[in-house]
Amino acid sequence: MKMAQEYEQYDYLTTKEVLTWQPFNEYGFASPWAPRLWKSSAGKNYLVSGLVTLFIAATFTLVSEQCRHSCLIPLVVCGILAGVDLVAWLRKEIDIFDPKVIVAGALYLNCFLAPLMHLTYNIYGRGISTSDWPTYFGYMACFNAVGITLYKLAQNMSFGISRPSKTLWQLAPGTFVVILLPALGISLVANAIIRIFFGGLVKEAGILTVIGSPHLSWLLMLGDATPVLLMMAMIYWIYRRRADSQRSLLTVVTVLIITFVFQFLWVGARGGRGATLSIVIIIGAIIHYRLRPFSIKLILVGMCLAFTFAHLYNYYKMLGPRGWAAFYSAKARESMRHELGGATITETVLGHFARADLQAMMLSNLISNEMEYRLRMGRTYRTAMLMFIPRGIWKTKPFMVKERAGAELQGSRAEISTRAYGLAGEAMLNFGYYGIVPAFFVFGLIFGWFRKKLATMEPSDSRFFLIPILMLSCVFAITSDSDVLMFGLLKRGILPFIVVFFGSIRSKFVPDYL
């Protein structure tokens, strides 16, 4: 068994983290956790993060009078704390697909950039308002700053005390194919039922009752997995048939393009931009781990293309088939923008990739005590964890717990609200503002355990076909809610897990550094 030899321990903020080997060295990967560079580079990373964050903040204050407020201080602290991992990523000290980097990007946007953009452009979500935006953005930033600090401490502590992975999963080619073919058949049948009986590809009315309808939910969990299963098979075939030198950039880009087109035709027109981009990210991460590592430049280009697609998809989502013209005509986009009420790039970023305005409004409602809000005390988490149980078995299964709580806390006249609240927002639904900081801490503990398992797995481990699905869930944890995370995890992962679990041979191994 070919293993790298590097092993070290170090003290960091009074916690000890075991730094493991570079798991992808035999494929030429960058060092995921850079053991030798950490001590000497931590100060530099914080310095660069501070300078860049201060420059961005200064630019906003020059442009917008609203940003010239004391809220800028905690916002800058949030930016520095979140940005340090991004700096380490750009300096190639951590792996391209280290989930810590993706989480850092989500935190940097939601806790630092988004509030400044809201204040500068005076853009807020429909029905979202408060008496003093700068003040409550500042209060929210104070909670976020403490939360991010504890998230980092918890992540390092959990990484250090968690046991390394000592089990090796390896796909057995014959068994893998035997399990894969029935799984594909089940997925195809489920998707055929969705298309025939629930409106096919473009009927959006069907998608509105996904979580509320247990039958459609289970069909989606099975039917939407077809593209992932097919791409897994293609990647495994390339891995087995082609040597490292033959896995060219053209090969992996072609696989990604096929994934994008097939996923969009399969569920994208029905499920929205997230349904397409999430699968492309998952397949991209699998390619990175199993076939060929990506460079930072290629990742940045991919991010730009993904954001462009997410923005242009607004036109189709709001205007239906007529919105397709926005994909190839600038003139059509300009005319449609007036019909959409101004679907700008800024609105795309703030409306779909951040929850800063919604969380600030929720905090203001809790602080002002203008309404009597009944804390749910963890009920939204509990119902999310048990959502896979059919209502036919659990007769008294709670329904729309989070949606009713959200409408109540927002002071909405509607009975339910379908907004996504994010990590801090859902914590407020359950425990008020006292739940924000503990939510970050618990997330850090789980996240550190996950990264330790990821760091100590063999490069040839077949679980790398499943790891990207969990990585995506870690990212969505910042801006999504527990029920959406659980449903997405089941929808994307239940059939792939069955295929990998039953198609793999499991054995114990002791890493060389232990």
Phi, psi and omega in degrees: 000125184271118182226148173279162194254357192285133182207136183198156173235150178208159178267134179215113180051047177069006175247160178244130179240129178278116181268118187268183183295173175273102194292346186241022184300324183291348175254005178081023182287155171292156181294118185295321183232011169039068185303314186285335185269346190300308185298315184283339185261344184301313180298319179296319181296317177295323179296313180296317178300319179295316181295315180294316181296318178296321178297316179297315180297318179297322178297316179295322180293329177289326184275323188237130176289330179298331182280350179276075188213157180296345177298341182297328183296303179294330178295318178295320178300316177300317181297318181294314182297319181283326187286341184298324178289329177291322177296316178299324178294314179295332178273006176062032176273342177228158187295153182306317184255023173299122183301337179298326180290317182293321176296320179299321178296318178296320178293319181298319179290310188287324187262347181232300186292314185301313178301320179293322178293320177300313182294321184289314185265355180054044180246124178223158181296156180298127180081006180254118181205155175207168187286330186211091184300310182303320182297313184282333169297322178293316177299316180296323179295327177296314177298317182295322181297315177295319180297316179295322178299313180291327175300317179293316178297315181295321180296316179293318180296314181294321177299320183288321186268345181289145179285142177290160177289128180237020178239136179248125174256129177227131181294133172265112190310312181296312181295321180302314180293319180299322179281323185294318185297313175296324178298318176297320179299315178299317181296318180295318179297315179299319180291325177297321178296319178300315183291322185281316188256345183236030168095006175067215189279321195247001178280108186280343181297326181295326185287342183290339184249023185302304185285330180284338181256108184297327182291312179294326179298313180293325176296319179293321178301325181271314186289325184283355181275354184304309180300321180296316180297317180295318181291325175300316179297318180296316180295319179295321178296314179297319180298321182279327189265335186243137176288166182306319184292340182267355179273076187285166177299323179299322180297310184289324177295321177298318178299319180294320179295317177299318178300313182299310183295313183294317180295320180294318178290330184283308183224351188298316181294335178267322190263354179093176185295325181297324180296327180278309185293324182297319180290323177298319178294318180298312181293323177298320179292322177298317177300317180300318182280323190258333186247300188203128180290145178271155174269163178298320180299317180293323178296317180296319176298316178299321178296319178296317179295319180296318180293321177299316177297316181299322180289314182292332181295339176307320185293318178291319183298321184271328187247358178077204183305331179297336181288351179300331181300336181294339183287337184230001182227117178294324179296319178295321179298318182295318180290323181287334181300324179292324179292329181275354182079021176097064179278076183275169177298321179301316179295325177297315180297310186287327184277334188240345183240003181213160179229023188297314183293319180295317180293322177295320178294318178298318179296319180296322178293324178289321182287318185287339180057032179282347179224153176270104181256132181266112180297140183273349172050047174091001184294326180293324178291318183295315180293328178293317181294335183253014186291341180287346179283121181298147179294337177294332178271317180257092187296326184258025181301127181299150184230130175058041180296308182295319183296321179288321178297318180297317179297321181293315182289330178280350182073028183282147176285338179288154181287326181230159175230133183259020180289158171261134190254340180081178183302308181289323182294315179292328175299321178292325177300324185269317188232012184072195181289349175290344183269352186296304184296313177301327179297318177297319182295313179297319177299320178297320178298313180294320183293319178296319176299316181297315180295327179294317178296318179298319184290335187250020176265147176295143180302330182272003183296132182289346178293347176292349170285340182254333184307316181301330178294319177290323178300316180297323178296324178298321179291314181296340180299334181285321187244356180246184183244166187298323180291321177293320178298314182294316180296317179296320180296317178292318183294318182276334194245347189293312179288316175303322178297316179300317181295313182289319182296309183278345179264007183245151171260125183255137180215155177275145174212154178248116179304148184297336184275354180266000000 
